[in-house]
């Protein structure tokens, strides 16, 4: 057996596990919150560079014609989805981190039970995912009209 794989075949050098079975939903939402936030910051700088070309009309028309292509429309669609997810998950985090939807504290008794993995916080997480799915479908519907009209 090589150093790159273990019995399950999911282990890299250094012992990093690549299995999604052990990743909890809240941990996944944590990573997605960071990734979408970073992508929005990167887009902000790219957008500032793009709009700085407005001072020169020739440069601006070249920029607009370059960005009016299907890959950029798909990227913008993904960015709007990232913005929607980041905002909805941010509202969930604000409600949970400030303790608005957490149950009343109880005496800690072994085995300890996580308050965030059951009850209202779990329902809020599922509601967030369902709401994001609906918003994502609306975004795809809206952008599909832009992309399909561009081909004709």
N, CA, C and O atoms as a GROMACS GRO file, in nm:
protein
  608
    1UNK      N    1   0.084  -0.117   0.000
    1UNK     CA    2   0.000   0.000   0.000
    1UNK      C    3   0.089   0.124   0.000
    1UNK      O    4   0.184   0.132   0.078
    2UNK      N    5   0.060   0.217  -0.086
    2UNK     CA    6   0.144   0.337  -0.096
    2UNK      C    7   0.114   0.433   0.019
    2UNK      O    8   0.022   0.414   0.097
    3UNK      N    9   0.196   0.537   0.024
    3UNK     CA   10   0.181   0.636   0.131
    3UNK      C   11   0.060   0.726   0.107
    3UNK      O   12   0.012   0.791   0.199
    4UNK      N   13   0.011   0.729  -0.017
    4UNK     CA   14  -0.100   0.819  -0.050
    4UNK      C   15  -0.237   0.761  -0.017
    4UNK      O   16  -0.334   0.836  -0.012
    5UNK      N   17  -0.247   0.632   0.005
    5UNK     CA   18  -0.379   0.576   0.030
    5UNK      C   19  -0.379   0.489   0.154
    5UNK      O   20  -0.277   0.430   0.190
    6UNK      N   21  -0.492   0.481   0.217
    6UNK     CA   22  -0.508   0.397   0.335
    6UNK      C   23  -0.600   0.281   0.300
    6UNK      O   24  -0.624   0.254   0.182
    7UNK      N   25  -0.650   0.214   0.400
    7UNK     CA   26  -0.741   0.103   0.375
    7UNK      C   27  -0.866   0.150   0.302
    7UNK      O   28  -0.917   0.080   0.214
    8UNK      N   29  -0.916   0.266   0.339
    8UNK     CA   30  -1.036   0.318   0.273
    8UNK      C   31  -1.004   0.391   0.144
    8UNK      O   32  -1.094   0.420   0.065
    9UNK      N   33  -0.877   0.422   0.120
    9UNK     CA   34  -0.839   0.490  -0.002
    9UNK      C   35  -0.863   0.639   0.001
    9UNK      O   36  -0.853   0.704  -0.103
   10UNK      N   37  -0.894   0.695   0.117
   10UNK     CA   38  -0.929   0.837   0.126
   10UNK      C   39  -0.828   0.918   0.204
   10UNK      O   40  -0.857   1.032   0.240
   11UNK      N   41  -0.710   0.865   0.231
   11UNK     CA   42  -0.614   0.935   0.314
   11UNK      C   43  -0.498   0.984   0.228
   11UNK      O   44  -0.443   0.909   0.147
   12UNK      N   45  -0.461   1.110   0.247
   12UNK     CA   46  -0.348   1.168   0.177
   12UNK      C   47  -0.226   1.170   0.267
   12UNK      O   48  -0.233   1.133   0.384
   13UNK      N   49  -0.114   1.214   0.211
   13UNK     CA   50   0.009   1.227   0.288
   13UNK      C   51  -0.015   1.324   0.403
   13UNK      O   52  -0.073   1.430   0.383
   14UNK      N   53   0.028   1.288   0.521
   14UNK     CA   54   0.006   1.372   0.637
   14UNK      C   55  -0.117   1.334   0.716
   14UNK      O   56  -0.147   1.395   0.819
   15UNK      N   57  -0.190   1.232   0.669
   15UNK     CA   58  -0.304   1.182   0.745
   15UNK      C   59  -0.432   1.261   0.730
   15UNK      O   60  -0.518   1.254   0.817
   16UNK      N   61  -0.448   1.337   0.621
   16UNK     CA   62  -0.570   1.415   0.601
   16UNK      C   63  -0.678   1.323   0.546
   16UNK      O   64  -0.658   1.257   0.444
   17UNK      N   65  -0.790   1.318   0.612
   17UNK     CA   66  -0.902   1.234   0.570
   17UNK      C   67  -0.987   1.310   0.468
   17UNK      O   68  -1.021   1.426   0.489
   18UNK      N   69  -1.021   1.243   0.358
   18UNK     CA   70  -1.100   1.307   0.253
   18UNK      C   71  -1.243   1.253   0.246
   18UNK      O   72  -1.306   1.262   0.140
   19UNK      N   73  -1.293   1.200   0.351
   19UNK     CA   74  -1.426   1.142   0.351
   19UNK      C   75  -1.528   1.248   0.392
   19UNK      O   76  -1.509   1.319   0.491
   20UNK      N   77  -1.637   1.258   0.316
   20UNK     CA   78  -1.743   1.351   0.350
   20UNK      C   79  -1.840   1.291   0.451
   20UNK      O   80  -1.927   1.362   0.503
   21UNK      N   81  -1.827   1.162   0.481
   21UNK     CA   82  -1.916   1.100   0.577
   21UNK      C   83  -1.897   1.157   0.716
   21UNK      O   84  -1.991   1.162   0.795
   22UNK      N   85  -1.776   1.201   0.748
   22UNK     CA   86  -1.748   1.250   0.882
   22UNK      C   87  -1.771   1.401   0.895
   22UNK      O   88  -1.763   1.456   1.005
   23UNK      N   89  -1.798   1.467   0.785
   23UNK     CA   90  -1.819   1.612   0.789
   23UNK      C   91  -1.964   1.640   0.828
   23UNK      O   92  -2.056   1.594   0.761
   24UNK      N   93  -1.982   1.713   0.934
   24UNK     CA   94  -2.116   1.749   0.979
   24UNK      C   95  -2.170   1.862   0.892
   24UNK      O   96  -2.094   1.935   0.829
   25UNK      N   97  -2.300   1.876   0.891
   25UNK     CA   98  -2.365   1.976   0.807
   25UNK      C   99  -2.324   2.117   0.847
   25UNK      O  100  -2.299   2.201   0.761
   26UNK      N  101  -2.316   2.144   0.978
   26UNK     CA  102  -2.277   2.277   1.023
   26UNK      C  103  -2.133   2.309   0.983
   26UNK      O  104  -2.102   2.423   0.950
   27UNK      N  105  -2.046   2.208   0.986
   27UNK     CA  106  -1.906   2.228   0.946
   27UNK      C  107  -1.899   2.260   0.797
   27UNK      O  108  -1.822   2.346   0.755
   28UNK      N  109  -1.980   2.190   0.717
   28UNK     CA  110  -1.984   2.216   0.574
   28UNK      C  111  -2.035   2.358   0.546
   28UNK      O  112  -1.982   2.427   0.460
   29UNK      N  113  -2.139   2.400   0.619
   29UNK     CA  114  -2.190   2.536   0.602
   29UNK      C  115  -2.085   2.639   0.645
   29UNK      O  116  -2.077   2.748   0.587
   30UNK      N  117  -2.006   2.606   0.746
   30UNK     CA  118  -1.897   2.694   0.791
   30UNK      C  119  -1.795   2.714   0.678
   30UNK      O  120  -1.755   2.827   0.648
   31UNK      N  121  -1.754   2.603   0.615
   31UNK     CA  122  -1.658   2.614   0.505
   31UNK      C  123  -1.717   2.691   0.387
   31UNK      O  124  -1.649   2.774   0.327
   32UNK      N  125  -1.843   2.662   0.353
   32UNK     CA  126  -1.906   2.733   0.242
   32UNK      C  127  -1.922   2.881   0.270
   32UNK      O  128  -1.913   2.963   0.179
   33UNK      N  129  -1.946   2.917   0.397
   33UNK     CA  130  -1.956   3.059   0.434
   33UNK      C  131  -1.823   3.128   0.407
   33UNK      O  132  -1.820   3.240   0.354
   34UNK      N  133  -1.714   3.064   0.443
   34UNK     CA  134  -1.581   3.123   0.421
   34UNK      C  135  -1.548   3.131   0.272
   34UNK      O  136  -1.495   3.232   0.226
   35UNK      N  137  -1.580   3.026   0.198
   35UNK     CA  138  -1.549   3.024   0.054
   35UNK      C  139  -1.631   3.130  -0.020
   35UNK      O  140  -1.577   3.201  -0.104
   36UNK      N  141  -1.760   3.140   0.011
   36UNK     CA  142  -1.842   3.240  -0.058
   36UNK      C  143  -1.801   3.381  -0.019
   36UNK      O  144  -1.804   3.471  -0.102
   37UNK      N  145  -1.763   3.402   0.106
   37UNK     CA  146  -1.716   3.534   0.148
   37UNK      C  147  -1.590   3.574   0.074
   37UNK      O  148  -1.576   3.688   0.030
   38UNK      N  149  -1.497   3.479   0.061
   38UNK     CA  150  -1.373   3.507  -0.011
   38UNK      C  151  -1.400   3.534  -0.159
   38UNK      O  152  -1.339   3.623  -0.218
   39UNK      N  153  -1.492   3.458  -0.219
   39UNK     CA  154  -1.523   3.481  -0.360
   39UNK      C  155  -1.590   3.617  -0.380
   39UNK      O  156  -1.567   3.682  -0.483
   40UNK      N  157  -1.671   3.661  -0.285
   40UNK     CA  158  -1.734   3.793  -0.297
   40UNK      C  159  -1.631   3.905  -0.284
   40UNK      O  160  -1.643   4.007  -0.352
   41UNK      N  161  -1.532   3.888  -0.198
   41UNK     CA  162  -1.426   3.988  -0.185
   41UNK      C  163  -1.342   3.994  -0.312
   41UNK      O  164  -1.307   4.102  -0.358
   42UNK      N  165  -1.310   3.878  -0.369
   42UNK     CA  166  -1.233   3.875  -0.494
   42UNK      C  167  -1.312   3.942  -0.606
   42UNK      O  168  -1.257   4.017  -0.685
   43UNK      N  169  -1.444   3.913  -0.612
   43UNK     CA  170  -1.527   3.977  -0.714
   43UNK      C  171  -1.531   4.128  -0.696
   43UNK      O  172  -1.532   4.203  -0.793
   44UNK      N  173  -1.534   4.173  -0.572
   44UNK     CA  174  -1.537   4.317  -0.546
   44UNK      C  175  -1.417   4.386  -0.609
   44UNK      O  176  -1.431   4.489  -0.674
   45UNK      N  177  -1.298   4.329  -0.590
   45UNK     CA  178  -1.179   4.390  -0.650
   45UNK      C  179  -1.182   4.381  -0.802
   45UNK      O  180  -1.144   4.477  -0.870
   46UNK      N  181  -1.227   4.268  -0.857
   46UNK     CA  182  -1.237   4.256  -1.003
   46UNK      C  183  -1.340   4.355  -1.058
   46UNK      O  184  -1.319   4.411  -1.166
   47UNK      N  185  -1.448   4.376  -0.987
   47UNK     CA  186  -1.550   4.470  -1.031
   47UNK      C  187  -1.498   4.614  -1.027
   47UNK      O  188  -1.530   4.694  -1.114
   48UNK      N  189  -1.418   4.646  -0.927
   48UNK     CA  190  -1.358   4.780  -0.921
   48UNK      C  191  -1.263   4.802  -1.038
   48UNK      O  192  -1.261   4.911  -1.095
   49UNK      N  193  -1.186   4.701  -1.072
   49UNK     CA  194  -1.096   4.713  -1.188
   49UNK      C  195  -1.176   4.729  -1.316
   49UNK      O  196  -1.143   4.810  -1.401
   50UNK      N  197  -1.283   4.650  -1.328
   50UNK     CA  198  -1.366   4.657  -1.448
   50UNK      C  199  -1.432   4.794  -1.463
   50UNK      O  200  -1.429   4.852  -1.572
   51UNK      N  201  -1.490   4.845  -1.357
   51UNK     CA  202  -1.561   4.973  -1.368
   51UNK      C  203  -1.466   5.092  -1.374
   51UNK      O  204  -1.508   5.202  -1.409
   52UNK      N  205  -1.340   5.072  -1.340
   52UNK     CA  206  -1.245   5.182  -1.355
   52UNK      C  207  -1.217   5.213  -1.502
   52UNK      O  208  -1.160   5.317  -1.533
   53UNK      N  209  -1.258   5.122  -1.592
   53UNK     CA  210  -1.240   5.146  -1.735
   53UNK      C  211  -1.346   5.238  -1.793
   53UNK      O  212  -1.342   5.266  -1.913
   54UNK      N  213  -1.439   5.285  -1.714
   54UNK     CA  214  -1.546   5.371  -1.765
   54UNK      C  215  -1.495   5.508  -1.806
   54UNK      O  216  -1.564   5.578  -1.881
   55UNK      N  217  -1.379   5.548  -1.760
   55UNK     CA  218  -1.328   5.680  -1.795
   55UNK      C  219  -1.291   5.690  -1.942
   55UNK      O  220  -1.298   5.798  -2.001
   56UNK      N  221  -1.251   5.579  -2.001
   56UNK     CA  222  -1.215   5.576  -2.143
   56UNK      C  223  -1.324   5.501  -2.219
   56UNK      O  224  -1.340   5.380  -2.200
   57UNK      N  225  -1.402   5.569  -2.306
   57UNK     CA  226  -1.514   5.503  -2.375
   57UNK      C  227  -1.471   5.384  -2.461
   57UNK      O  228  -1.543   5.284  -2.468
   58UNK      N  229  -1.356   5.393  -2.527
   58UNK     CA  230  -1.311   5.282  -2.611
   58UNK      C  231  -1.276   5.160  -2.525
   58UNK      O  232  -1.313   5.047  -2.557
   59UNK      N  233  -1.205   5.185  -2.417
   59UNK     CA  234  -1.168   5.076  -2.326
   59UNK      C  235  -1.292   5.015  -2.262
   59UNK      O  236  -1.299   4.894  -2.242
   60UNK      N  237  -1.391   5.099  -2.230
   60UNK     CA  238  -1.513   5.051  -2.168
   60UNK      C  239  -1.591   4.961  -2.263
   60UNK      O  240  -1.641   4.856  -2.222
   61UNK      N  241  -1.602   5.001  -2.390
   61UNK     CA  242  -1.676   4.918  -2.486
   61UNK      C  243  -1.604   4.785  -2.511
   61UNK      O  244  -1.669   4.683  -2.530
   62UNK      N  245  -1.470   4.786  -2.509
   62UNK     CA  246  -1.395   4.660  -2.522
   62UNK      C  247  -1.419   4.570  -2.401
   62UNK      O  248  -1.435   4.449  -2.415
   63UNK      N  249  -1.422   4.631  -2.283
   63UNK     CA  250  -1.445   4.553  -2.161
   63UNK      C  251  -1.584   4.492  -2.160
   63UNK      O  252  -1.600   4.375  -2.125
   64UNK      N  253  -1.685   4.570  -2.199
   64UNK     CA  254  -1.822   4.520  -2.200
   64UNK      C  255  -1.838   4.409  -2.304
   64UNK      O  256  -1.903   4.309  -2.278
   65UNK      N  257  -1.779   4.426  -2.422
   65UNK     CA  258  -1.789   4.322  -2.524
   65UNK      C  259  -1.715   4.196  -2.482
   65UNK      O  260  -1.756   4.085  -2.516
   66UNK      N  261  -1.606   4.211  -2.407
   66UNK     CA  262  -1.531   4.094  -2.359
   66UNK      C  263  -1.610   4.020  -2.251
   66UNK      O  264  -1.611   3.897  -2.249
   67UNK      N  265  -1.676   4.094  -2.163
   67UNK     CA  266  -1.748   4.031  -2.052
   67UNK      C  267  -1.888   3.982  -2.090
   67UNK      O  268  -1.953   3.915  -2.010
   68UNK      N  269  -1.934   4.015  -2.210
   68UNK     CA  270  -2.068   3.974  -2.253
   68UNK      C  271  -2.060   3.839  -2.325
   68UNK      O  272  -2.101   3.826  -2.440
   69UNK      N  273  -2.008   3.739  -2.255
   69UNK     CA  274  -1.994   3.604  -2.309
   69UNK      C  275  -2.053   3.505  -2.209
   69UNK      O  276  -2.070   3.536  -2.091
   70UNK      N  277  -2.084   3.386  -2.258
   70UNK     CA  278  -2.150   3.285  -2.175
   70UNK      C  279  -2.070   3.246  -2.050
   70UNK      O  280  -2.130   3.237  -1.943
   71UNK      N  281  -1.938   3.223  -2.057
   71UNK     CA  282  -1.867   3.187  -1.934
   71UNK      C  283  -1.876   3.293  -1.825
   71UNK      O  284  -1.883   3.261  -1.707
   72UNK      N  285  -1.875   3.420  -1.865
   72UNK     CA  286  -1.885   3.526  -1.766
   72UNK      C  287  -2.026   3.536  -1.709
   72UNK      O  288  -2.044   3.569  -1.591
   73UNK      N  289  -2.128   3.506  -1.792
   73UNK     CA  290  -2.265   3.504  -1.741
   73UNK      C  291  -2.283   3.388  -1.642
   73UNK      O  292  -2.350   3.403  -1.540
   74UNK      N  293  -2.222   3.273  -1.673
   74UNK     CA  294  -2.229   3.160  -1.579
   74UNK      C  295  -2.157   3.193  -1.449
   74UNK      O  296  -2.204   3.159  -1.341
   75UNK      N  297  -2.042   3.260  -1.460
   75UNK     CA  298  -1.970   3.301  -1.340
   75UNK      C  299  -2.049   3.400  -1.258
   75UNK      O  300  -2.048   3.394  -1.135
   76UNK      N  301  -2.118   3.492  -1.325
   76UNK     CA  302  -2.201   3.588  -1.253
   76UNK      C  303  -2.319   3.519  -1.186
   76UNK      O  304  -2.360   3.556  -1.076
   77UNK      N  305  -2.374   3.417  -1.253
   77UNK     CA  306  -2.483   3.341  -1.193
   77UNK      C  307  -2.434   3.270  -1.066
   77UNK      O  308  -2.503   3.270  -0.964
   78UNK      N  309  -2.317   3.209  -1.072
   78UNK     CA  310  -2.260   3.143  -0.954
   78UNK      C  311  -2.232   3.244  -0.843
   78UNK      O  312  -2.249   3.215  -0.725
   79UNK      N  313  -2.189   3.363  -0.883
   79UNK     CA  314  -2.162   3.467  -0.785
   79UNK      C  315  -2.290   3.514  -0.715
   79UNK      O  316  -2.289   3.537  -0.594
   80UNK      N  317  -2.398   3.528  -0.790
   80UNK     CA  318  -2.525   3.568  -0.729
   80UNK      C  319  -2.575   3.457  -0.636
   80UNK      O  320  -2.632   3.486  -0.530
   81UNK      N  321  -2.554   3.330  -0.674
   81UNK     CA  322  -2.589   3.219  -0.585
   81UNK      C  323  -2.504   3.224  -0.458
   81UNK      O  324  -2.555   3.201  -0.348
   82UNK      N  325  -2.375   3.254  -0.474
   82UNK     CA  326  -2.287   3.264  -0.356
   82UNK      C  327  -2.333   3.378  -0.266
   82UNK      O  328  -2.330   3.366  -0.144
   83UNK      N  329  -2.374   3.488  -0.326
   83UNK     CA  330  -2.424   3.602  -0.248
   83UNK      C  331  -2.550   3.564  -0.171
   83UNK      O  332  -2.565   3.598  -0.054
   84UNK      N  333  -2.641   3.493  -0.238
   84UNK     CA  334  -2.765   3.451  -0.171
   84UNK      C  335  -2.735   3.355  -0.056
   84UNK      O  336  -2.790   3.369   0.053
   85UNK      N  337  -2.648   3.257  -0.081
   85UNK     CA  338  -2.613   3.162   0.025
   85UNK      C  339  -2.545   3.233   0.141
   85UNK      O  340  -2.576   3.207   0.257
   86UNK      N  341  -2.452   3.321   0.109
   86UNK     CA  342  -2.376   3.391   0.213
   86UNK      C  343  -2.470   3.475   0.301
   86UNK      O  344  -2.455   3.478   0.423
   87UNK      N  345  -2.565   3.541   0.238
   87UNK     CA  346  -2.659   3.623   0.315
   87UNK      C  347  -2.752   3.539   0.401
   87UNK      O  348  -2.773   3.570   0.518
   88UNK      N  349  -2.810   3.433   0.343
   88UNK     CA  350  -2.902   3.349   0.419
   88UNK      C  351  -2.831   3.277   0.533
   88UNK      O  352  -2.882   3.270   0.645
   89UNK      N  353  -2.713   3.223   0.505
   89UNK     CA  354  -2.638   3.155   0.610
   89UNK      C  355  -2.590   3.255   0.715
   89UNK      O  356  -2.580   3.221   0.833
   90UNK      N  357  -2.561   3.377   0.675
   90UNK     CA  358  -2.522   3.480   0.771
   90UNK      C  359  -2.635   3.513   0.867
   90UNK      O  360  -2.611   3.534   0.986
   91UNK      N  361  -2.758   3.519   0.816
   91UNK     CA  362  -2.873   3.542   0.904
   91UNK      C  363  -2.888   3.426   1.003
   91UNK      O  364  -2.915   3.448   1.121
   92UNK      N  365  -2.871   3.303   0.954
   92UNK     CA  366  -2.878   3.186   1.043
   92UNK      C  367  -2.771   3.194   1.150
   92UNK      O  368  -2.797   3.165   1.267
   93UNK      N  369  -2.650   3.232   1.111
   93UNK     CA  370  -2.540   3.240   1.208
   93UNK      C  371  -2.564   3.350   1.312
   93UNK      O  372  -2.535   3.331   1.430
   94UNK      N  373  -2.617   3.463   1.268
   94UNK     CA  374  -2.647   3.572   1.363
   94UNK      C  375  -2.750   3.526   1.465
   94UNK      O  376  -2.736   3.552   1.585
   95UNK      N  377  -2.855   3.457   1.418
   95UNK     CA  378  -2.958   3.410   1.510
   95UNK      C  379  -2.903   3.306   1.608
   95UNK      O  380  -2.938   3.308   1.727
   96UNK      N  381  -2.818   3.216   1.560
   96UNK     CA  382  -2.766   3.111   1.647
   96UNK      C  383  -2.656   3.162   1.739
   96UNK      O  384  -2.653   3.128   1.857
   97UNK      N  385  -2.565   3.243   1.687
   97UNK     CA  386  -2.453   3.288   1.768
   97UNK      C  387  -2.496   3.382   1.880
   97UNK      O  388  -2.432   3.387   1.985
   98UNK      N  389  -2.605   3.454   1.859
   98UNK     CA  390  -2.656   3.541   1.965
   98UNK      C  391  -2.753   3.468   2.057
   98UNK      O  392  -2.805   3.528   2.152
   99UNK      N  393  -2.778   3.341   2.030
   99UNK     CA  394  -2.858   3.258   2.119
   99UNK      C  395  -3.007   3.279   2.110
   99UNK      O  396  -3.080   3.238   2.201
  100UNK      N  397  -3.055   3.342   2.003
  100UNK     CA  398  -3.198   3.368   1.993
  100UNK      C  399  -3.280   3.241   1.976
  100UNK      O  400  -3.393   3.233   2.026
  101UNK      N  401  -3.226   3.142   1.907
  101UNK     CA  402  -3.303   3.021   1.877
  101UNK      C  403  -3.251   2.898   1.948
  101UNK      O  404  -3.296   2.786   1.920
  102UNK      N  405  -3.157   2.915   2.039
  102UNK     CA  406  -3.105   2.801   2.114
  102UNK      C  407  -3.198   2.768   2.230
  102UNK      O  408  -3.262   2.857   2.285
  103UNK      N  409  -3.205   2.641   2.267
  103UNK     CA  410  -3.290   2.606   2.381
  103UNK      C  411  -3.231   2.657   2.512
  103UNK      O  412  -3.114   2.695   2.519
  104UNK      N  413  -3.313   2.656   2.614
  104UNK     CA  414  -3.269   2.700   2.747
  104UNK      C  415  -3.157   2.609   2.796
  104UNK      O  416  -3.165   2.487   2.779
  105UNK      N  417  -3.053   2.665   2.858
  105UNK     CA  418  -2.944   2.580   2.907
  105UNK      C  419  -2.992   2.483   3.015
  105UNK      O  420  -3.078   2.516   3.097
  106UNK      N  421  -2.935   2.364   3.013
  106UNK     CA  422  -2.968   2.263   3.114
  106UNK      C  423  -2.841   2.221   3.186
  106UNK      O  424  -2.730   2.255   3.145
  107UNK      N  425  -2.859   2.149   3.293
  107UNK     CA  426  -2.746   2.097   3.368
  107UNK      C  427  -2.671   1.996   3.280
  107UNK      O  428  -2.734   1.906   3.225
  108UNK      N  429  -2.538   2.009   3.264
  108UNK     CA  430  -2.466   1.915   3.179
  108UNK      C  431  -2.461   1.775   3.242
  108UNK      O  432  -2.410   1.757   3.353
  109UNK      N  433  -2.515   1.680   3.171
  109UNK     CA  434  -2.516   1.541   3.216
  109UNK      C  435  -2.449   1.458   3.108
  109UNK      O  436  -2.481   1.470   2.990
  110UNK      N  437  -2.356   1.373   3.151
  110UNK     CA  438  -2.286   1.288   3.056
  110UNK      C  439  -2.380   1.179   3.007
  110UNK      O  440  -2.455   1.128   3.089
  111UNK      N  441  -2.384   1.141   2.883
  111UNK     CA  442  -2.313   1.195   2.767
  111UNK      C  443  -2.374   1.327   2.723
  111UNK      O  444  -2.496   1.343   2.716
  112UNK      N  445  -2.286   1.421   2.694
  112UNK     CA  446  -2.329   1.556   2.661
  112UNK      C  447  -2.400   1.557   2.527
  112UNK      O  448  -2.363   1.486   2.433
  113UNK      N  449  -2.504   1.640   2.519
  113UNK     CA  450  -2.582   1.654   2.397
  113UNK      C  451  -2.557   1.793   2.342
  113UNK      O  452  -2.563   1.892   2.416
  114UNK      N  453  -2.530   1.801   2.212
  114UNK     CA  454  -2.509   1.931   2.149
  114UNK      C  455  -2.644   1.999   2.130
  114UNK      O  456  -2.737   1.940   2.076
  115UNK      N  457  -2.653   2.122   2.173
  115UNK     CA  458  -2.779   2.196   2.160
  115UNK      C  459  -2.805   2.237   2.016
  115UNK      O  460  -2.920   2.256   1.976
  116UNK      N  461  -2.698   2.251   1.938
  116UNK     CA  462  -2.714   2.302   1.802
  116UNK      C  463  -2.754   2.193   1.704
  116UNK      O  464  -2.798   2.224   1.593
  117UNK      N  465  -2.740   2.066   1.741
  117UNK     CA  466  -2.766   1.959   1.645
  117UNK      C  467  -2.907   1.903   1.653
  117UNK      O  468  -2.937   1.803   1.588
  118UNK      N  469  -2.993   1.963   1.730
  118UNK     CA  470  -3.131   1.915   1.737
  118UNK      C  471  -3.225   2.033   1.761
  118UNK      O  472  -3.181   2.142   1.797
  119UNK      N  473  -3.352   2.009   1.741
  119UNK     CA  474  -3.452   2.110   1.770
  119UNK      C  475  -3.456   2.223   1.669
  119UNK      O  476  -3.438   2.202   1.549
  120UNK      N  477  -3.479   2.343   1.720
  120UNK     CA  478  -3.497   2.461   1.635
  120UNK      C  479  -3.373   2.494   1.551
  120UNK      O  480  -3.390   2.528   1.434
  121UNK      N  481  -3.250   2.485   1.604
  121UNK     CA  482  -3.135   2.514   1.518
  121UNK      C  483  -3.125   2.421   1.397
  121UNK      O  484  -3.087   2.465   1.288
  122UNK      N  485  -3.159   2.294   1.416
  122UNK     CA  486  -3.154   2.199   1.304
  122UNK      C  487  -3.264   2.231   1.203
  122UNK      O  488  -3.241   2.224   1.082
  123UNK      N  489  -3.382   2.266   1.252
  123UNK     CA  490  -3.492   2.304   1.164
  123UNK      C  491  -3.456   2.430   1.086
  123UNK      O  492  -3.487   2.441   0.967
  124UNK      N  493  -3.391   2.525   1.152
  124UNK     CA  494  -3.349   2.648   1.085
  124UNK      C  495  -3.247   2.617   0.975
  124UNK      O  496  -3.250   2.678   0.868
  125UNK      N  497  -3.156   2.524   1.001
  125UNK     CA  498  -3.057   2.486   0.901
  125UNK      C  499  -3.124   2.422   0.780
  125UNK      O  500  -3.090   2.453   0.666
  126UNK      N  501  -3.218   2.333   0.805
  126UNK     CA  502  -3.290   2.269   0.694
  126UNK      C  503  -3.374   2.372   0.618
  126UNK      O  504  -3.380   2.367   0.495
  127UNK      N  505  -3.437   2.465   0.690
  127UNK     CA  506  -3.513   2.572   0.625
  127UNK      C  507  -3.422   2.658   0.538
  127UNK      O  508  -3.460   2.698   0.428
  128UNK      N  509  -3.301   2.687   0.588
  128UNK     CA  510  -3.203   2.764   0.510
  128UNK      C  511  -3.170   2.692   0.380
  128UNK      O  512  -3.167   2.754   0.274
  129UNK      N  513  -3.146   2.562   0.388
  129UNK     CA  514  -3.110   2.488   0.267
  129UNK      C  515  -3.226   2.482   0.169
  129UNK      O  516  -3.206   2.493   0.048
  130UNK      N  517  -3.348   2.465   0.218
  130UNK     CA  518  -3.465   2.465   0.130
  130UNK      C  519  -3.487   2.602   0.066
  130UNK      O  520  -3.516   2.612  -0.053
  131UNK      N  521  -3.473   2.707   0.145
  131UNK     CA  522  -3.489   2.843   0.092
  131UNK      C  523  -3.380   2.875  -0.010
  131UNK      O  524  -3.408   2.936  -0.113
  132UNK      N  525  -3.257   2.833   0.019
  132UNK     CA  526  -3.149   2.856  -0.077
  132UNK      C  527  -3.174   2.778  -0.206
  132UNK      O  528  -3.145   2.828  -0.314
  133UNK      N  529  -3.228   2.656  -0.196
  133UNK     CA  530  -3.258   2.579  -0.316
  133UNK      C  531  -3.361   2.652  -0.402
  133UNK      O  532  -3.348   2.656  -0.524
  134UNK      N  533  -3.462   2.708  -0.339
  134UNK     CA  534  -3.563   2.784  -0.412
  134UNK      C  535  -3.502   2.908  -0.478
  134UNK      O  536  -3.529   2.936  -0.594
  135UNK      N  537  -3.420   2.981  -0.403
  135UNK     CA  538  -3.355   3.101  -0.457
  135UNK      C  539  -3.261   3.062  -0.571
  135UNK      O  540  -3.254   3.133  -0.672
  136UNK      N  541  -3.189   2.951  -0.556
  136UNK     CA  542  -3.097   2.907  -0.661
  136UNK      C  543  -3.174   2.872  -0.788
  136UNK      O  544  -3.129   2.904  -0.899
  137UNK      N  545  -3.290   2.808  -0.774
  137UNK     CA  546  -3.371   2.778  -0.892
  137UNK      C  547  -3.420   2.905  -0.960
  137UNK      O  548  -3.423   2.913  -1.083
  138UNK      N  549  -3.459   3.004  -0.882
  138UNK     CA  550  -3.502   3.132  -0.941
  138UNK      C  551  -3.385   3.202  -1.011
  138UNK      O  552  -3.404   3.262  -1.117
  139UNK      N  553  -3.267   3.194  -0.953
  139UNK     CA  554  -3.149   3.256  -1.015
  139UNK      C  555  -3.116   3.185  -1.146
  139UNK      O  556  -3.087   3.251  -1.246
  140UNK      N  557  -3.121   3.052  -1.146
  140UNK     CA  558  -3.093   2.977  -1.269
  140UNK      C  559  -3.196   3.012  -1.376
  140UNK      O  560  -3.161   3.031  -1.492
  141UNK      N  561  -3.324   3.020  -1.337
  141UNK     CA  562  -3.430   3.055  -1.433
  141UNK      C  563  -3.405   3.193  -1.492
  141UNK      O  564  -3.420   3.213  -1.613
  142UNK      N  565  -3.368   3.288  -1.408
  142UNK     CA  566  -3.343   3.424  -1.455
  142UNK      C  567  -3.222   3.430  -1.547
  142UNK      O  568  -3.227   3.493  -1.653
  143UNK      N  569  -3.114   3.367  -1.507
  143UNK     CA  570  -2.992   3.373  -1.587
  143UNK      C  571  -3.000   3.285  -1.711
  143UNK      O  572  -2.930   3.313  -1.809
  144UNK      N  573  -3.081   3.180  -1.710
  144UNK     CA  574  -3.093   3.097  -1.828
  144UNK      C  575  -3.152   3.176  -1.944
  144UNK      O  576  -3.115   3.154  -2.059
  145UNK      N  577  -3.244   3.266  -1.914
  145UNK     CA  578  -3.298   3.353  -2.018
  145UNK      C  579  -3.191   3.443  -2.078
  145UNK      O  580  -3.191   3.468  -2.198
  146UNK      N  581  -3.100   3.492  -1.993
  146UNK     CA  582  -2.991   3.577  -2.042
  146UNK      C  583  -2.895   3.496  -2.128
  146UNK      O  584  -2.852   3.542  -2.234
  147UNK      N  585  -2.862   3.375  -2.083
  147UNK     CA  586  -2.766   3.293  -2.156
  147UNK      C  587  -2.826   3.241  -2.286
  147UNK      O  588  -2.758   3.242  -2.388
  148UNK      N  589  -2.953   3.197  -2.284
  148UNK     CA  590  -3.013   3.143  -2.406
  148UNK      C  591  -3.039   3.254  -2.508
  148UNK      O  592  -3.031   3.228  -2.628
  149UNK      N  593  -3.070   3.376  -2.464
  149UNK     CA  594  -3.090   3.486  -2.558
  149UNK      C  595  -2.958   3.528  -2.621
  149UNK      O  596  -2.957   3.580  -2.733
  150UNK      N  597  -2.849   3.506  -2.551
  150UNK     CA  598  -2.720   3.547  -2.603
  150UNK      C  599  -2.677   3.460  -2.721
  150UNK      O  600  -2.609   3.509  -2.811
  151UNK      N  601  -2.716   3.333  -2.722
  151UNK     CA  602  -2.674   3.241  -2.828
  151UNK      C  603  -2.740   3.273  -2.961
  151UNK      O  604  -2.682   3.246  -3.066
  152UNK      N  605  -2.860   3.330  -2.959
  152UNK     CA  606  -2.931   3.354  -3.084
  152UNK      C  607  -2.889   3.482  -3.149
  152UNK      O  608  -2.940   3.517  -3.256
   0.00000   0.00000   0.00000
